[in-house]
């Protein structure tokens, strides 16, 4: 019997000293991305509705709504 079915001896994994830096770096890129994409998507929807309805107030409202939703998402994801 050659020890079939038994896992090979493994060394315990050492903690990664750069894990915290990578998490911070990912958050540093994702937070502005959330903010910009929220404003772009909802501002774009507001602009389309403005063009369709012949108004001029929905574009800035869309930008503010997108910013507010993006801030809420950032708070839920990173603020807790």
N, C-alpha and C positions, 0 to 999 in steps of 0.2 A: 504494500500500500504506500502510495506516494503522498498521502495527505490530501487527496482530492476532496473538494467540498469545503476546505478550510481556506479562509482568506490569507493571503501572504502577510507576513509581518510588515507593518507600516509604521513609519515614524509619525508621531503626532505633529500636526501642522503647526507651524509657528505663526503667530499673529502678524498680519501685514502692517508694517509701520506707516505705510502711505495710504491706508484705507480712509482715514479721516480727511486727508488732503483731497482725495478723489471725490469723496462725497461733497465736500465744500465746493470743489470746482464744478461738479455737475449742477449743484444748486445755483452757483453764480451764473451759469449759462442758461438755466431753465427759467429763472425768475424774470429776467428781461424778455425772454422769448414769450412767456405767458402774457406779459403786459402788452408787448407789441402786437402779438397775434390777436389778442382780445380786442384791442382798439381797431385793428385792421378789419377783422371779420365783422364786428358789429357796426363800425363806421361805414364799411362797404354796404352792409344791409340797409343802413340809414340813408346812404347816398342813393341806392337803388330805389328805395321807397320815395325819397324826395323827387327823383326824376319821374317816377310813375304817377305820383299824386300831385306833382306841381307845387310842392312846398319847399321850404328851405330850413326847417327846424329839426328834421329828423337825423341829419348827418351828425351835428354835434351831440345830440342826445344819444345816438348810437355809439359814438366814441366814448362818452361818459359811462354808458351802461357796460360797454366792453371792458373799460378800465376797472369799473367796480366789480364785475364778475371775475376778472383776472386777479384782482387783489384778494377777493374772497378765496379763490382757488389756491393762491400762494399761501394764505393764512392757514387753510385746511391742510395743505401738504407739508409746509415747513414751520408753521407757527406753533404747532402743538408739541 
